[in-house]
Each structure stands twice: as structure tokens, then as C-alpha cells.
């Protein structure tokens, strides 16, 4: 067994109440947007995982002070962004690289963005091409399709883009690039809207018209500083929702989870599969709605996850595939081609892992069909540095007969450093 592997065995009932880490998407944006603000801002419940720490390091390299105050973090932005003295390392975080590209495209200086092997293999043309088309100078490997990216910003023209895919990262990058010159952006589906909510609260004139176009009026000067209460991450909660559903006798409560309507596809999918997810809204400061969630073990049924539903639970599809493997009947996943260009090819990796556990899986370009049964070990899963793959198959190991060994288990720290601690607290280890 390597130093970077963990083995999971069938668990007794999972019971208790936990608070999952802060939302990763909101944490990134709380740092990046307050980098552009006019004064200090306090961030509560920031996710201090590896991806967000990559964003924090970049924000500091651009001139901000980011200091910890108890459990909170305070961002002190510079009067003007500073040209970084070294390459900005985005680690494994596509959000960091893509949103920073938009911000830096508007800055009159030179910067370089890179990342780990996985991030340097991920597609960047969808960001680079519209930025180039509106006046930014961006160079990269494969004509800008791969990082490292070198950006000489400034001189942007007003942004106008009818996006080919629904992508919160792409949409956010173009809105951030257009803060000084204006932007008009539309996408073919509804992706998460954390950036839009935050910009509106920071004084930016931004609205969506009846045709789906986001219209951003040029904003003079810095943004208004915004204190942010980061809700619990629904993507992290998804692992416990599935675990609670499939492990007999389980009864779990998850406190203060974000239920932004653009993110709640996982709740809709689980309810479609027959999982009794209880959602109790709570009062919370800030732009993001929150709720306490409760899940108890149940029998699951196969279902179809496609269209808008697939888009709203894209990041949660790996663990939903685990739920499907324990469900009765066939689960059909479609319109999820974006999973092939995440930290790994998540369609291929999930399908391969489930087949190794004896589950029938039929893979297609934009999804898979999973014939439910009882996955079994012992089996070794190569996570390939992908945190969601590692945690999804860890959940499978809590129910499947035999053992599930995860190689590349360090990747869990990317988004959920306390995953194992919470598993122990709930009685799973």
C-alpha cells in the first residue's frame, strides 16, 4: 500500500450532525472580487482547501494582504493591482486560472498563469479566444489552448459573447474582464450564478434580460468591499447525502448548506431516485440561500439525469453514479460531456471504477448508463489526483462488500480537508 492510499470498508449506520466546509465556488469569488474592492472585507467560513489556497496565493501576489482573524479571513486589497513578480501557480484549480484570466486581461501589465499537470492539460481555448477577440494579448501552448498562459492585459473592447457552452467559469471570466468596458454575455443553459450575485451586491450594474443576456454596465473605480458568509458547500454535502441514502440505518444532518437554485440539481436528482432529502431553509446573511439538510437510508430507484438537471449537478455526477450503482434499475446520465475535461475524464474514470466493482456500465460521449446492483470489492481505484473521484469511491466503500482502496487519496484535500475527520465523527471509520 502506498503512502497516498486509503482503504474503506463497509460501515455501520452513519449518524450525527456536521457542518460541511465552506462552498468552494463562493470562497474563490470572495477572494477574487474583494481583490478589486475599495477596502477590507471579512470572509467567514472560507474553505481553506488546496484550490482556494491557490487563489489566495495569487491574490497576495497581485498586491493584496490576506490575513487570518480567528476563524475568519480579511482581505485588504491594494489601491491598484500590482504586476506579479513571478509566475502565478493555480495548482489544480480551473476556477483560479479561468477567473484570473478575465481579471488580468483588463490589467495593464504582464502575468503568467500555470498549474499542475492536470490543470495544464485542461482546455483553455474557450477563455483565451474571446479575450483575444476583445483586445487582450494571450499566449499559451497549443495556440493558447493549454496553460501556461501569458497575458498582457489592458486595451480591452466591450465584451460581447454568445457562449457555446454553459460554463460559470467562462461566463465569470468575461464579466470580470468587462468590468471597466462593459459586457454582454449569454450562455445556452443556466450555470451557477455566484459571480453575478456578488457583483450586484458590490455595486455593479448587472442584470439579465428576457433573452438570457447578462448586461454589465462599465463600472468606474473599485468595487464596494463585500463581507461574505460562505455557505456550506453542497458539492461536499453530496457525498454524505449519497452515503446516508445507501448505508443501512443511517440518519444524517448537514447544517447551513448553500441551496443556490443553480446548484441544487443534486437534491432534485436524489429525490428523483427516491431519497427522502429534507430541506429546512434558515436565515443567513449574504446573497446565498442556506438550509439544513437531513437524509436517511432508503431504497433508491434508477432515473434519467439529463438536460438542465445534468448541468445543475455536474460536479456531483460522480457520486450520483455511485448512488445509481446501488439503485434498482438503470440510471441514464446524458448532456454531461463537460465531465470529460475536468480534473480527469470523470465519465471514463467512474465507468472504469464501477466496472471493476462488477457493475454494468455503458459509456457514451456525454454520459453513461448504469445498471444498478451491488458493487463489490476488494478493488483498487486510481483517483488520478481527482478529489471528487476519490471521495465518490470512498462512499462506495462504505456499503460495498469487500474493501475499496483509493490510490491518490491526497486529492481529497483539494476541496474537503476534513473529509476523513467527518467520516470518523459520523461512525464510518
C-alpha positions in Angstrom: 0.0 0.0 0.0 1.4 3.4 -0.9 1.6 6.4 1.4 -1.0 8.0 -0.7 -3.7 5.4 -0.4 -6.7 4.8 1.9 -8.9 1.7 2.3 -12.6 1.9 3.0 -14.7 -1.0 4.4 -18.4 -1.5 4.8 -19.7 0.8 7.6 -22.3 0.6 10.2 -25.0 3.3 10.2 -23.8 6.9 9.7 -25.4 9.1 12.3 -24.9 12.7 13.5 -24.8 16.3 12.5 -21.9 18.0 10.8 -21.1 21.3 9.1 -19.5 20.7 5.7 -16.7 23.0 4.5 -17.5 26.4 3.0 -18.6 26.5 -0.6 -15.5 26.3 -2.9 -17.0 28.4 -5.7 -18.1 31.2 -3.3 -14.8 31.1 -1.5 -12.8 31.6 -4.7 -15.0 34.5 -5.7 -15.0 36.1 -2.2 -11.2 36.4 -2.5 -11.0 37.4 -6.2 -13.8 40.0 -6.2 -12.6 41.6 -3.0 -9.2 41.9 -4.6 -10.9 44.5 -6.8 -12.7 46.3 -3.9 -12.2 49.7 -2.2 -11.5 48.5 1.3 -11.1 45.5 3.6 -13.7 42.7 3.6 -14.2 39.8 6.1 -14.8 36.3 4.8 -16.4 33.8 7.2 -16.3 30.0 6.7 -13.8 30.3 3.9 -12.9 26.9 2.5 -9.1 26.6 3.2 -8.6 23.7 0.8 -5.8 23.5 -1.7 -7.8 25.0 -4.6 -8.8 28.1 -2.6 -5.3 28.4 -1.2 -4.1 28.7 -4.8 -6.5 31.6 -5.3 -5.4 33.2 -2.0 -1.7 33.0 -3.1 -2.5 34.7 -6.4 -4.5 37.4 -4.7 -1.5 38.1 -2.4 0.9 38.1 -5.4 -1.2 40.8 -7.0 -0.8 43.1 -4.0 -3.5 42.2 -1.5 -2.9 41.3 2.1 -5.0 38.4 3.2 -4.8 37.7 7.0 -6.5 35.3 9.3 -8.5 36.6 12.2 -9.7 33.7 14.3 -11.8 31.6 12.0 -12.3 34.4 9.6 -10.1 35.8 6.8 -9.8 39.5 6.0 -8.8 40.8 2.5 -7.0 44.1 2.3 -6.9 45.0 -1.4 -4.2 47.2 -3.0 -5.0 50.6 -4.3 -4.2 49.1 -7.7 -3.3 45.6 -8.7 0.5 45.0 -8.9 2.3 43.2 -11.7 3.3 39.8 -10.1 7.0 39.2 -9.6 6.7 35.6 -10.5 4.5 33.1 -12.3 1.1 32.6 -10.6 0.6 28.9 -9.8 -3.0 27.9 -9.9 -2.3 24.4 -8.6 -5.2 22.1 -9.7 -7.8 24.9 -9.8 -9.5 25.6 -13.1 -11.6 28.3 -11.3 -8.5 30.1 -10.3 -6.9 30.1 -13.7 -10.0 31.0 -15.7 -11.4 33.7 -13.4 -7.9 35.2 -13.0 -7.5 35.3 -16.8 -10.5 37.5 -17.0 -9.3 39.8 -14.3 -5.8 40.0 -15.6 -6.9 40.7 -19.2 -8.1 44.1 -18.0 -4.9 45.0 -16.2 -2.1 47.0 -17.9 0.7 44.6 -17.1 2.2 41.2 -17.8 1.4 38.0 -16.0 1.8 34.3 -16.4 -0.6 31.6 -15.1 0.3 27.9 -14.7 -0.8 24.9 -12.7 -0.2 21.3 -12.0 0.0 18.5 -14.7 -3.8 18.1 -14.6 -4.6 21.8 -15.0 -2.1 22.2 -17.8 -3.9 19.5 -19.7 -7.3 21.1 -19.4 -8.8 23.2 -22.2 -8.3 27.0 -22.1 -9.2 28.0 -25.6 -12.8 28.8 -24.6 -11.3 31.5 -22.3 -8.4 32.6 -24.5 -10.3 33.1 -27.7 -13.0 35.5 -26.5 -10.4 37.5 -24.5 -8.2 37.8 -27.6 -11.2 38.8 -29.7 -11.8 41.7 -27.4 -8.3 43.1 -27.3 -6.3 41.1 -24.8 -2.9 39.6 -25.8 -2.9 36.0 -24.5 -0.3 33.4 -25.4 -0.2 29.7 -24.4 0.7 26.2 -25.5 -1.1 24.8 -28.5 -2.0 28.3 -29.7 -3.5 29.2 -26.3 -5.5 26.0 -25.8 -3.3 24.9 -22.9 -1.6 26.6 -20.0 0.8 28.1 -19.1 -0.9 31.3 -20.3 1.0 34.6 -20.7 -1.3 37.6 -20.6 -0.5 41.2 -21.5 -3.7 42.9 -20.4 -5.3 46.3 -21.0 -6.8 47.9 -24.1 -10.0 45.8 -23.9 -13.0 46.5 -26.1 -16.5 46.0 -24.7 -17.2 42.3 -24.3 -19.9 40.6 -26.3 -20.1 36.9 -26.3 -22.8 34.3 -27.0 -21.2 31.3 -25.3 -21.1 27.9 -26.9 -21.4 26.1 -23.6 -23.0 26.8 -20.2 -20.0 27.4 -18.0 -19.9 29.5 -14.9 -16.1 29.8 -15.2 -16.2 31.2 -18.7 -19.2 33.5 -18.0 -17.5 34.8 -14.9 -14.2 35.4 -16.6 -15.8 37.5 -19.3 -17.9 39.5 -16.9 -14.8 40.3 -14.8 -12.8 41.2 -17.9 -15.6 43.6 -18.9 -15.9 45.5 -15.5 -14.2 48.6 -17.0 -15.5 48.4 -20.6 -18.9 46.7 -20.2 -20.0 43.2 -21.1 -22.9 41.4 -22.8 -22.8 37.7 -22.2 -25.3 34.8 -22.8 -25.0 31.1 -22.4 -27.1 28.2 -23.7 -28.1 26.9 -20.3 -28.2 28.2 -16.7 -24.9 27.7 -14.9 -24.2 28.7 -11.3 -24.6 32.5 -10.7 -22.4 33.2 -7.7 -20.4 35.8 -9.6 -23.4 37.7 -10.7 -24.9 37.8 -7.2 -21.7 39.0 -5.7 -21.1 41.7 -8.4 -24.6 43.1 -7.9 -24.0 43.4 -4.1 -20.7 45.1 -4.8 -22.3 48.0 -6.7 -22.0 46.7 -10.3 -25.0 47.4 -12.6 -25.7 43.9 -13.9 -28.9 42.4 -15.0 -30.3 39.6 -17.2 -32.8 40.4 -20.0 -35.7 38.3 -21.3 -33.4 36.7 -24.0 -31.0 35.5 -21.4 -28.2 38.1 -21.9 -26.3 39.3 -18.9 -25.7 43.0 -19.4 -23.0 44.7 -17.4 -22.6 48.5 -17.4 -19.0 49.7 -17.3 -18.0 50.3 -13.6 -15.8 53.2 -12.7 -13.3 52.7 -9.9 -13.1 49.8 -7.4 -15.9 47.6 -6.3 -17.6 48.1 -3.0 -16.0 45.8 -0.4 -18.2 42.9 0.5 -18.2 40.8 3.7 -19.1 37.3 2.8 -20.6 34.5 4.9 -19.7 31.4 2.8 -22.4 28.8 3.0 -21.6 25.1 3.3 -20.7 23.5 0.0 -23.5 21.5 -1.5 -21.0 19.6 -3.6 -19.3 18.4 -0.4 -22.6 17.7 1.2 -23.5 15.5 -1.8 -21.1 12.8 -0.6 -22.9 12.5 2.7 -26.3 12.6 1.1 -25.4 9.6 -1.0 -23.7 7.8 1.9 -26.7 8.4 4.1 -29.0 7.0 1.5 -27.1 3.8 0.7 -25.7 2.8 4.1 -28.5 1.0 6.0 -29.7 2.6 9.2 -28.1 6.0 8.5 -29.6 9.3 9.6 -27.5 12.4 8.9 -28.0 16.2 9.3 -25.9 18.7 7.4 -26.0 22.2 8.8 -26.0 25.5 6.9 -25.6 24.2 3.3 -25.9 26.6 0.3 -29.0 25.9 -1.8 -28.5 28.4 -4.6 -31.1 27.3 -7.2 -28.3 26.9 -9.9 -26.6 24.3 -7.7 -29.5 22.2 -6.3 -29.6 19.7 -9.1 -28.1 17.0 -6.8 -31.1 17.4 -4.4 -33.5 17.1 -7.3 -31.7 14.1 -8.7 -31.7 12.3 -5.3 -35.3 13.0 -4.8 -36.0 11.6 -8.3 -34.2 8.5 -7.2 -36.5 8.2 -4.1 -34.1 9.6 -1.5 -36.1 11.5 1.3 -33.9 14.6 1.5 -35.4 17.1 4.0 -34.5 20.7 3.3 -35.2 23.3 6.1 -34.3 26.9 5.0 -32.5 29.0 7.6 -32.0 32.7 7.9 -28.5 33.7 6.7 -26.7 36.9 5.8 -25.5 37.4 2.3 -26.6 36.6 -1.3 -26.7 32.9 -1.0 -29.7 31.0 0.4 -28.9 28.3 3.0 -30.7 25.3 4.6 -30.2 22.4 7.0 -30.4 19.1 5.1 -31.4 15.7 6.5 -31.0 12.3 4.8 -32.0 8.8 6.0 -31.2 5.5 4.4 -33.6 4.3 1.8 -34.1 2.2 -1.3 -33.1 4.0 -4.5 -34.5 3.7 -8.0 -32.8 4.4 -11.3 -33.7 7.5 -13.1 -32.7 9.8 -16.0 -30.4 12.8 -15.3 -30.1 15.0 -18.4 -30.6 18.5 -19.8 -30.8 21.3 -17.2 -30.8 18.8 -14.4 -27.4 17.4 -15.5 -26.0 20.9 -15.8 -27.1 21.8 -12.3 -25.4 18.7 -10.7 -22.4 18.4 -13.0 -19.9 18.3 -10.2 -22.0 15.9 -8.2 -22.5 13.3 -11.0 -19.6 11.1 -9.9 -21.1 10.5 -6.5 -24.6 10.3 -8.0 -23.2 7.5 -10.2 -22.3 5.7 -7.0 -25.9 6.1 -5.9 -27.0 4.7 -9.2 -24.8 1.7 -8.8 -26.8 0.7 -5.6 -30.2 1.6 -7.1 -32.7 -0.7 -8.6 -32.9 -0.4 -12.3 -30.9 1.6 -14.8 -29.8 5.3 -14.4 -29.3 7.2 -17.6 -26.9 10.2 -17.5 -26.7 12.4 -20.5 -25.7 16.0 -21.5 -22.6 15.8 -19.3 -19.8 15.9 -21.8 -18.1 18.6 -19.6 -17.2 15.8 -17.2 -14.6 14.6 -19.7 -12.5 17.8 -19.3 -12.5 18.2 -15.5 -9.6 17.2 -13.3 -9.8 13.8 -15.0 -12.1 12.3 -17.6 -14.7 11.7 -15.0 -17.0 9.7 -17.3 -14.3 7.2 -18.2 -12.9 7.1 -14.7 -16.2 6.5 -13.0 -17.3 3.9 -15.6 -14.0 2.0 -15.2 -14.2 2.1 -11.4 -17.8 0.8 -11.3 -17.0 -2.0 -13.8 -14.1 -3.1 -11.6 -16.7 -3.5 -8.8 -18.9 -5.7 -11.0 -21.4 -3.0 -12.1 -22.6 -3.0 -15.7 -21.9 0.5 -17.3 -22.4 1.6 -20.9 -20.4 4.7 -21.6 -21.4 7.3 -24.3 -19.8 10.5 -25.3 -21.8 12.7 -23.0 -22.7 10.3 -20.1 -23.3 6.7 -19.2 -26.0 4.1 -18.4 -25.5 2.4 -15.0 -27.3 -0.8 -14.3 -27.9 -0.9 -10.6 -26.9 -3.9 -8.4 -24.5 -4.4 -5.5 -20.9 -3.1 -6.2 -18.3 -5.4 -4.6 -14.6 -5.4 -3.6 -11.9 -5.8 -3.0 -10.9 -3.3 -5.6 -8.3 -0.6 -6.2 -9.4 2.7 -7.6 -6.9 5.1 -9.2 -8.2 8.6 -8.3 -5.8 10.2 -10.7 -5.5 13.3 -8.5 -9.2 14.0 -8.8 -10.8 14.8 -5.4 -14.3 14.0 -6.5 -13.4 10.6 -7.8 -11.6 9.8 -4.6 -14.5 10.8 -2.3 -17.1 9.2 -4.6 -15.5 5.8 -4.4 -14.8 6.2 -0.7 -18.6 6.5 -0.3 -19.0 3.3 -2.4 -16.6 1.6 0.0 -18.9 2.3 3.0 -21.5 -0.1 1.6 -19.9 -2.4 -0.9 -18.9 -5.9 0.3 -15.2 -6.2 0.5 -12.8 -3.2 0.5 -12.2 -0.2 -1.7 -8.7 1.1 -1.8 -8.2 4.6 -3.2 -4.9 5.4 -4.7 -4.2 9.2 -4.9 -6.2 9.9 -1.8 -4.3 13.1 -1.1 -6.5 14.8 -3.6 -9.4 14.9 -1.0 -7.6 18.0 0.5 -8.3 19.9 -2.7 -11.9 20.6 -1.6 -12.6 18.8 1.7 -9.6 18.6 4.1 -11.8 17.4 6.9 -13.5 14.6 5.0 -11.9 11.8 7.0 -12.4 13.5 10.3 -16.1 13.9 9.5 -16.4 10.3 8.4 -15.0 9.2 11.7 -17.3 11.6 13.6 -20.3 10.0 11.8 -19.2 6.5 12.7 -17.8 5.5 9.3 -14.2 4.6 10.3 
